[in-house]
């Protein structure tokens, strides 16, 4: 069993998805695969969040996106290694 991150918490999944290198077919990782109930829960949570974020002012949305951008940039090397494996 692997865990997937859903609605702010880790949730177990019995289904695994193999991630393979497209060039040589080598197994890179096994990750949790969401099932239908996971997807339904994710959609319900997204609707709840949208009800809040739709009321944000554009400058507040901008600030949140810029913060996410900075955090991703700070971890760019880590992300590149994952993508290139």
Residue pairs with C-beta under 8 A, 6 or more apart in sequence:
1 12
1 13
1 14
2 12
2 13
2 16
2 30
2 31
2 32
3 10
3 11
3 12
3 13
3 32
4 10
4 11
4 13
4 31
4 32
4 33
4 34
4 38
5 11
6 34
6 38
6 41
6 42
6 45
7 41
7 42
7 45
11 38
12 32
13 32
13 33
13 34
13 35
13 38
15 32
15 33
15 35
16 30
16 31
16 32
16 33
17 30
17 31
17 32
17 33
18 27
18 29
18 30
19 27
19 28
19 29
19 30
19 31
20 26
20 27
20 28
21 27
21 28
21 85
28 85
29 85
34 42
53 61
56 64
72 79
